[in-house]
Amino acid sequence: MPRYHIFEKTKGFDYKYKGTGIGKSPNEVLNRRLSMAGRSPSLRIKRKGIYVCIPDSQFTRKYQVNPSTTGKGMNRKTVWKRPR
């Protein structure tokens, strides 16, 4: 099964990195992540959020590989931007 990178789209059109998942399709990866949401705060995704799942093989070719990190300590977030 392929590995997918999961990103959450924000109002500022940034894409927050939410981790990776393994599944047959992007929908299956998101459903697995929803079922794991109660176990760890870092794995949480919202039911009404907008998410993008990108296969690992396409990620390094089409998307920017250098993220920007904001915040300190527990408030640290990694933000990825799509290249134009």
N, C-alpha and C positions, 0 to 999 in steps of 0.2 A: 504494500500500500504506500502511496506517495506521502511525503511530508509537506505540510502547508504552513506558511507563516500567516499569522492572524494580526490584522491591524484594525483599529477602531477609528472611524472618521469623526473629526471634531468640527465645531462650527467654523473654525478658522481654516478649514480644509487641510489640517495637518493629520497625519496618520500615526496614532499612538501604537507602539508595538505591544501586543498582548501575549506573545509567545508563539509556540509551534504546536501543531497537532498532527496526528496521523489518522487517515481515513480514506475511504474510496472516493469520496466527493467532498467539496467544501461544506456542503450542508451537513454531512455526517460529522465533520470535524467540529462545527459549531454546536451541534446537538450534544456531542460528547462533552464539550467544554461547559455547556449549560448544566449538565448532570453533575459535574464536578465542582460547581460554583460554591456550594456550601462548605467545602473542605478547606479551601485556602483563599485568603483575600487576594492574592496575586493572580489567581486563575479566574476571577470573576469577570463575567461579561453580562451585559444587560440584555434583557429580552427585546427591548425596543431600540437598541443601539444599531448603528449602521456599521457593518463589518465587511472587510475585504479579506479573502483568503487567496493567497498566491502560492502556487506550487513552488517547491524549493528549486527545481531546475530552471524555472523562468525568473526567479527572483533576482539572481545575480546578473542576469542579462538586461533586464528592463528597468529595474528600480535602483535607486541610489543606495549604496552600501554603507555610507558614513552617516550615522544618526547624530542628532544633537541631543544633549542631555541637559535637563533643567532641574533645578531644585537640589536640596541636600537631604541626606539621611533617608527617612521614611517617605518623604515627599518627592523623591527623585523619580523623574519620568524620562523615558526615551521617546523622542518624537522623530518620525521619518517623514521626509517630504518626497513626493513624486518629482522626478525630473521633468522639465518642460520640453 
